[in-house]
Amino acid sequence: MLKRTALTAAAALICLVVTATPARADWLLTPYLGVSFGGDTSGQHMTYGASVGWMGAGVIGFEVDAAFAPDLFDEDDGLDLAIQDSNATTLMGNLIVGAPLGAVRPYVSGGAGLIRASVSDVDEFFDIDDNSFGVNIGAGVMGFVRDNFGLRGDVRYFRSLQDDNGGDDIDLGFGSFDFWRATVGATFRF
């Protein structure tokens, strides 16, 4: 059964590459759903968002990516911290480097932007609203089944940055807040 599934997937991928249209420069819109996990999260939590970007006929592109992860810090591990609400919002500008292999384009992506974390407890004693400068890096693949429609999936790592010395100089180092995100979405090309 596993061998048949692998052969079917390989045949589908070969058909996509063989029947591919030539690479071109396009604007891309990708609404997506996924999960945030690892790092400072408590288990796996739904994430949703969208990216708008441009991909050249060559290998270079850029995007603006915005995502929201509700309940990111809620307890899954049996601890009772009385968290009433929590979430994380990211807004990143990214550079994309992708290999145009016909209708399929594997890519790596990385950039910087805003990471906003919010946590509030039932008694309003332990409330946190933190806006941090952050970075992300990841990899994924886009595959187009029609000229203007395809699917995209990727995995990214997010990490906050902080000013290490706290003085007048800006001395950025990695902060303590980090997590991973895996998403799948529909990509519209225009």
Backbone bond lengths (Angstrom), bond angles and torsions (degrees), N, CA, C in turn:
res aa  C-N    CA-C-N  psi(-1)  N-CA   C-N-CA  omega(-1)  CA-C   N-CA-C  phi
1 M - - - 1.446 - - 1.523 110.69 -
2 L 1.353 117.16 -46.17 1.455 121.72 179.54 1.526 110.64 -64.19
3 K 1.336 116.56 -39.24 1.460 120.64 179.65 1.530 110.48 -64.92
4 R 1.326 117.60 -40.08 1.462 121.75 179.24 1.528 110.55 -65.96
5 T 1.317 117.27 -41.02 1.462 121.04 178.04 1.525 110.94 -64.01
6 A 1.319 117.30 -43.17 1.463 121.03 178.87 1.526 110.91 -63.91
7 L 1.331 118.04 -41.53 1.463 121.09 178.70 1.525 111.36 -66.20
8 T 1.319 117.67 -39.79 1.461 121.67 177.48 1.526 111.02 -63.50
9 A 1.330 116.80 -44.05 1.463 120.62 178.52 1.527 110.81 -64.30
10 A 1.316 118.26 -41.15 1.465 121.86 178.48 1.526 110.88 -64.62
11 A 1.322 117.70 -41.36 1.467 121.40 178.59 1.527 110.80 -64.56
12 A 1.324 117.09 -41.21 1.468 120.76 178.28 1.520 111.15 -63.78
13 L 1.334 117.16 -41.47 1.459 121.31 178.40 1.525 111.14 -64.43
14 I 1.337 117.78 -41.39 1.461 121.55 177.82 1.529 110.59 -63.53
15 C 1.332 117.61 -41.39 1.470 120.82 177.46 1.530 111.15 -62.22
16 L 1.329 117.38 -40.78 1.461 120.49 177.91 1.519 111.32 -61.94
17 V 1.319 117.51 -44.33 1.464 121.30 -177.85 1.527 111.08 -70.17
18 V 1.333 118.25 -42.45 1.460 122.03 -176.95 1.525 111.23 -68.09
19 T 1.321 118.28 -38.12 1.468 121.88 -178.05 1.513 112.41 -93.62
20 A 1.303 117.65 16.25 1.462 122.01 -174.53 1.520 111.88 -71.04
21 T 1.327 113.54 150.49 1.458 120.23 173.24 1.520 108.18 -87.44
22 P 1.321 118.52 158.52 1.461 120.34 179.91 1.529 111.50 -62.37
23 A 1.343 115.00 152.31 1.464 120.06 179.05 1.518 109.90 -65.55
24 R 1.337 116.53 146.96 1.446 121.42 179.21 1.509 109.04 -151.27
25 A 1.314 116.87 168.82 1.459 121.34 179.24 1.527 108.72 -88.78
26 D 1.334 116.59 132.90 1.461 120.30 -175.05 1.518 112.14 -149.10
27 W 1.310 114.93 153.57 1.460 121.90 166.70 1.521 107.34 -86.56
28 L 1.336 116.17 142.16 1.462 121.86 -177.09 1.525 109.98 -127.78
29 L 1.309 116.54 135.64 1.469 123.17 173.57 1.518 107.44 -123.08
30 T 1.351 116.39 123.50 1.466 120.78 -177.48 1.526 110.88 -131.10
31 P 1.340 118.45 98.79 1.469 119.46 166.79 1.531 108.13 -76.81
32 Y 1.346 117.13 143.19 1.459 118.94 -175.00 1.521 112.72 -145.51
33 L 1.326 113.80 162.14 1.463 124.64 171.62 1.514 107.66 -126.52
34 G 1.323 116.14 153.29 1.451 118.62 178.08 1.506 111.91 -174.03
35 V 1.326 114.94 -160.52 1.455 121.73 178.49 1.522 109.82 -131.85
36 S 1.322 115.28 144.65 1.460 122.57 169.98 1.521 106.42 -105.07
37 F 1.332 116.39 141.03 1.462 119.65 -174.17 1.525 109.36 -157.47
38 G 1.323 115.16 169.59 1.459 121.91 174.81 1.518 113.34 67.92
39 G 1.308 115.83 -176.98 1.463 120.94 179.17 1.513 111.90 58.93
40 D 1.315 115.91 -126.45 1.462 121.93 -176.53 1.523 114.13 -91.56
41 T 1.315 118.30 8.66 1.456 120.18 178.43 1.518 109.91 -83.69
42 S 1.300 115.60 166.97 1.468 119.90 176.74 1.523 107.92 -112.20
43 G 1.300 116.92 82.91 1.457 121.23 -179.56 1.513 111.27 92.34
44 Q 1.332 116.31 -153.98 1.456 122.75 179.34 1.517 109.45 -107.27
45 H 1.327 115.59 134.40 1.465 120.27 -177.43 1.516 110.66 -135.15
46 M 1.329 115.89 143.12 1.450 121.61 -179.48 1.531 110.76 -59.44
47 T 1.317 115.54 143.15 1.457 123.36 175.46 1.519 107.49 -134.07
48 Y 1.310 116.72 142.36 1.456 119.36 173.31 1.519 109.37 -141.47
49 G 1.331 115.04 154.24 1.453 119.58 -178.11 1.501 111.26 178.16
50 A 1.346 114.99 -161.35 1.454 121.15 -179.53 1.519 109.24 -156.99
51 S 1.309 114.55 155.80 1.460 120.50 172.87 1.521 108.68 -130.67
52 V 1.325 114.89 144.73 1.457 122.65 174.57 1.513 105.85 -124.24
53 G 1.316 116.30 127.79 1.452 118.48 -176.71 1.503 113.12 -152.42
54 W 1.316 114.13 177.76 1.457 122.63 177.89 1.520 107.71 -131.62
55 M 1.304 115.85 133.00 1.455 121.90 178.99 1.517 107.60 -123.04
56 G 1.324 116.71 123.80 1.460 121.60 179.83 1.514 111.94 -74.99
57 A 1.338 114.47 171.63 1.462 119.60 177.89 1.524 110.29 -67.82
58 G 1.329 116.55 -21.10 1.461 121.18 177.28 1.513 110.85 -88.72
59 V 1.330 116.28 -130.72 1.460 120.25 -173.95 1.526 113.99 -111.58
60 I 1.325 119.41 -8.42 1.461 121.98 -172.85 1.527 111.18 -103.51
61 G 1.326 115.48 140.68 1.455 122.18 175.08 1.516 109.86 -154.67
62 F 1.323 116.30 179.72 1.458 121.36 176.63 1.519 108.88 -145.37
63 E 1.334 115.74 162.94 1.462 120.50 178.10 1.516 110.32 -153.78
64 V 1.321 114.31 158.75 1.459 122.67 167.83 1.522 105.50 -115.47
65 D 1.325 116.17 124.52 1.460 122.44 -173.93 1.528 109.18 -120.65
66 A 1.334 116.70 128.65 1.466 121.92 177.74 1.520 108.97 -127.67
67 A 1.339 116.72 133.67 1.465 120.64 -178.39 1.519 110.55 -142.87
68 F 1.329 115.20 155.00 1.456 122.99 177.69 1.519 108.48 -132.38
69 A 1.331 116.40 130.06 1.471 122.26 179.29 1.520 108.80 -122.91
70 P 1.342 118.43 97.09 1.465 120.42 178.10 1.528 111.05 -73.33
71 D 1.312 115.58 152.49 1.470 122.73 175.51 1.522 113.12 57.83
72 L 1.322 117.36 32.67 1.459 121.65 -174.64 1.522 113.43 -65.81
73 F 1.324 117.66 -29.75 1.464 120.81 -175.96 1.519 112.81 -110.65
74 D 1.333 118.38 9.30 1.461 120.64 -179.94 1.521 109.58 -67.51
75 E 1.314 115.57 150.85 1.462 121.11 -172.48 1.521 112.14 -74.85
76 D 1.324 115.31 129.15 1.459 122.26 171.16 1.522 110.90 -117.76
77 D 1.322 115.68 -8.33 1.460 119.26 -169.65 1.531 113.64 -105.22
78 G 1.325 117.93 17.52 1.452 120.23 177.28 1.510 114.41 90.66
79 L 1.324 119.43 -10.21 1.462 120.91 176.65 1.518 109.11 -74.79
80 D 1.301 117.04 144.68 1.456 120.35 177.38 1.520 108.76 -117.32
81 L 1.334 115.27 93.61 1.454 120.54 179.36 1.521 111.91 -97.94
82 A 1.316 118.01 4.81 1.460 124.75 178.90 1.528 111.53 58.27
83 I 1.316 116.66 40.03 1.459 120.43 176.74 1.516 108.76 -75.68
84 Q 1.332 114.71 124.15 1.458 120.31 -179.53 1.526 110.48 -87.12
85 D 1.319 116.99 -42.46 1.452 121.05 -177.31 1.523 109.02 -152.71
86 S 1.319 116.22 145.31 1.460 120.91 176.18 1.513 108.67 -154.95
87 N 1.318 115.72 151.56 1.454 120.15 176.99 1.516 110.17 -165.49
88 A 1.321 114.57 167.00 1.462 121.54 173.38 1.523 107.85 -137.92
89 T 1.319 115.30 137.66 1.453 122.73 177.20 1.519 107.78 -121.65
90 T 1.324 116.39 135.78 1.466 120.37 176.27 1.521 109.05 -124.01
91 L 1.327 115.58 143.05 1.463 123.27 173.72 1.520 106.18 -138.50
92 M 1.318 116.31 109.28 1.463 121.71 -171.90 1.529 111.82 -126.66
93 G 1.312 115.34 143.21 1.455 122.31 168.18 1.515 107.47 -103.34
94 N 1.337 117.77 126.21 1.461 121.61 -172.04 1.520 112.62 -128.12
95 L 1.300 115.66 148.15 1.455 123.76 168.70 1.521 106.60 -95.02
96 I 1.335 116.77 136.52 1.469 121.95 178.96 1.520 108.21 -116.65
97 V 1.309 116.77 132.31 1.459 122.27 172.12 1.528 106.36 -120.68
98 G 1.347 115.53 113.21 1.456 120.11 -175.17 1.510 112.56 -133.22
99 A 1.298 116.86 143.16 1.464 123.24 179.30 1.526 109.12 -88.80
100 P 1.351 118.47 114.92 1.467 120.21 178.87 1.529 111.15 -76.72
101 L 1.310 115.76 100.60 1.465 121.52 179.42 1.526 108.64 -108.78
102 G 1.310 116.71 59.51 1.458 120.86 -177.24 1.508 110.17 74.33
103 A 1.315 117.35 -124.76 1.456 122.35 -178.35 1.520 112.81 -80.98
104 V 1.338 117.29 -8.74 1.460 121.66 -179.53 1.525 108.54 -112.04
105 R 1.338 116.36 133.82 1.466 120.22 -179.07 1.524 109.79 -136.53
106 P 1.341 117.88 98.04 1.463 119.61 170.72 1.531 108.36 -72.02
107 Y 1.338 117.02 149.73 1.460 119.76 -176.48 1.522 111.55 -151.84
108 V 1.312 115.16 161.45 1.459 123.62 166.95 1.518 106.47 -119.78
109 S 1.311 115.81 152.73 1.454 120.65 -174.53 1.519 109.34 -145.60
110 G 1.309 115.66 146.39 1.454 119.71 176.41 1.513 110.27 -161.47
111 G 1.316 116.10 151.30 1.453 119.66 -179.90 1.506 112.32 -177.03
112 A 1.330 114.62 -164.15 1.459 121.11 -175.76 1.520 109.59 -142.46
113 G 1.331 115.35 162.80 1.457 120.83 179.12 1.509 112.37 168.87
114 L 1.322 115.72 -147.16 1.463 123.80 -174.78 1.526 111.37 -100.80
115 I 1.323 115.99 135.59 1.468 122.50 167.99 1.521 106.27 -122.70
116 R 1.334 116.36 118.16 1.461 121.29 -179.49 1.511 109.07 -114.91
117 A 1.325 116.23 120.12 1.467 122.04 178.99 1.518 109.09 -112.99
118 S 1.319 116.40 138.76 1.460 121.86 -179.92 1.525 109.44 -137.74
119 V 1.338 115.59 131.21 1.464 121.89 177.78 1.523 107.49 -138.18
120 S 1.327 117.12 132.51 1.465 120.42 173.65 1.522 108.48 -135.02
121 D 1.343 115.02 141.91 1.461 119.30 179.31 1.527 109.46 -103.64
122 V 1.302 115.68 174.18 1.460 122.01 -176.65 1.523 111.30 -63.01
123 D 1.336 118.04 -39.48 1.466 121.65 -176.89 1.527 113.56 -88.33
124 E 1.320 118.13 1.16 1.467 124.11 -176.42 1.527 112.00 56.32
125 F 1.317 116.67 27.99 1.457 122.12 178.39 1.531 110.42 -90.23
126 F 1.325 115.55 -34.30 1.455 122.11 -173.27 1.533 109.16 -117.04
127 D 1.330 118.49 64.38 1.455 122.42 179.98 1.525 110.38 -99.96
128 I 1.313 116.23 133.57 1.468 122.50 179.25 1.519 108.65 -129.27
129 D 1.314 116.71 129.35 1.458 123.89 168.65 1.507 106.24 -131.10
130 D 1.329 117.13 108.38 1.455 121.53 -173.15 1.522 110.69 -126.51
131 N 1.328 116.07 121.63 1.462 122.03 171.42 1.514 107.54 -101.54
132 S 1.318 116.94 121.69 1.458 121.67 -178.26 1.517 110.08 -127.60
133 F 1.326 115.15 147.73 1.446 120.52 168.34 1.526 105.21 -74.52
134 G 1.324 117.46 139.42 1.453 119.92 -177.81 1.512 112.55 -145.52
135 V 1.315 115.19 170.72 1.460 122.76 178.16 1.527 109.21 -129.47
136 N 1.333 115.40 159.65 1.457 120.28 174.52 1.519 108.78 -145.83
137 I 1.323 114.85 153.23 1.461 121.83 176.74 1.521 106.79 -146.47
138 G 1.330 116.05 144.54 1.453 118.21 -178.88 1.506 112.65 -167.51
139 A 1.317 115.35 -175.89 1.458 122.92 179.45 1.518 108.62 -147.87
140 G 1.321 115.61 155.46 1.454 119.64 179.89 1.510 111.15 -169.59
141 V 1.334 114.34 -167.88 1.459 121.10 178.63 1.527 109.01 -146.42
142 M 1.339 115.22 141.07 1.456 122.92 172.19 1.522 107.15 -113.26
143 G 1.310 116.85 138.26 1.459 121.02 175.83 1.514 109.22 -135.44
144 F 1.332 117.38 128.41 1.464 121.32 -176.41 1.518 110.19 -104.57
145 V 1.326 116.39 124.34 1.457 122.60 179.57 1.523 111.00 -94.40
146 R 1.314 116.59 -19.22 1.460 123.75 174.13 1.524 107.34 -136.73
147 D 1.315 115.95 170.52 1.461 120.24 -178.89 1.525 112.88 -56.25
148 N 1.330 116.61 -37.49 1.464 119.96 -174.63 1.529 114.08 -120.09
149 F 1.330 118.04 14.75 1.466 120.74 -178.74 1.524 110.03 -143.81
150 G 1.331 114.16 136.39 1.455 119.26 177.30 1.515 111.41 -156.52
151 L 1.313 115.83 -172.83 1.459 123.15 178.20 1.525 108.51 -121.42
152 R 1.324 114.98 150.85 1.466 120.20 -179.04 1.524 108.47 -140.89
153 G 1.311 115.73 138.79 1.456 121.04 175.50 1.513 109.34 -139.59
154 D 1.329 116.48 141.73 1.463 118.62 176.15 1.516 112.18 -154.92
155 V 1.322 114.42 165.74 1.460 123.40 176.45 1.522 106.52 -127.25
156 R 1.348 116.71 132.41 1.466 121.03 -178.04 1.526 110.64 -135.24
157 Y 1.316 113.95 151.11 1.460 122.24 175.85 1.530 108.00 -111.55
158 F 1.336 116.61 130.75 1.466 123.22 -179.77 1.524 109.40 -114.91
159 R 1.333 115.85 139.95 1.467 120.71 179.05 1.520 109.33 -145.97
160 S 1.325 116.55 134.08 1.465 120.33 176.71 1.522 109.70 -76.61
161 L 1.327 115.84 157.86 1.458 122.40 174.20 1.519 107.80 -118.13
162 Q 1.322 116.44 153.98 1.464 120.56 178.83 1.519 109.58 -142.45
163 D 1.331 115.97 157.70 1.460 122.18 176.06 1.523 107.08 -81.44
164 D 1.339 117.02 112.47 1.465 121.39 -173.38 1.523 114.53 -69.24
165 N 1.342 118.18 -34.16 1.467 117.31 -174.84 1.526 113.44 -99.85
166 G 1.311 119.27 -16.65 1.464 121.80 174.95 1.513 114.87 71.03
167 G 1.315 120.12 2.99 1.462 122.78 179.95 1.509 111.41 -91.34
168 D 1.330 115.35 -155.12 1.454 120.91 179.85 1.528 112.40 -73.34
169 D 1.314 116.56 -27.58 1.460 120.22 178.75 1.521 109.77 -77.65
170 I 1.322 115.20 148.48 1.460 120.13 174.92 1.518 107.44 -96.84
171 D 1.314 115.98 114.87 1.453 122.89 -179.26 1.526 107.28 -128.32
172 L 1.350 116.10 84.91 1.456 120.40 -174.24 1.515 111.78 -77.65
173 G 1.323 113.94 138.57 1.453 122.24 173.77 1.521 108.13 -139.54
174 F 1.323 116.62 170.32 1.462 119.52 178.76 1.514 110.42 -65.37
175 G 1.335 115.65 133.75 1.454 121.60 176.35 1.515 110.70 -83.90
176 S 1.313 115.50 -173.88 1.460 120.18 -175.01 1.526 113.46 -92.67
177 F 1.337 118.89 -12.13 1.462 121.37 -176.05 1.524 110.43 -94.77
178 D 1.341 116.82 124.74 1.455 121.14 177.71 1.516 110.61 -150.74
179 F 1.340 115.39 156.71 1.465 121.88 175.54 1.520 109.17 -165.35
180 W 1.326 115.81 168.05 1.459 124.12 177.03 1.518 108.96 -110.30
181 R 1.342 116.02 156.27 1.467 121.09 176.38 1.518 109.09 -141.92
182 A 1.331 116.86 132.68 1.464 123.12 174.48 1.520 107.57 -120.70
183 T 1.346 117.46 130.66 1.458 120.74 -176.40 1.521 111.49 -136.68
184 V 1.326 114.82 157.98 1.465 124.01 172.26 1.521 107.09 -137.03
185 G 1.333 115.96 135.50 1.453 118.74 -178.77 1.512 113.04 -151.70
186 A 1.328 114.68 168.81 1.459 122.53 174.74 1.525 108.07 -91.47
187 T 1.320 117.18 132.69 1.451 122.00 -179.61 1.525 109.96 -109.54
188 F 1.334 115.14 127.06 1.457 121.95 177.51 1.519 107.75 -108.10
189 R 1.326 116.24 126.48 1.461 122.25 -176.66 1.522 109.09 -108.29
190 F 1.322 116.21 130.78 1.473 119.82 177.74 1.514 110.64 -145.76
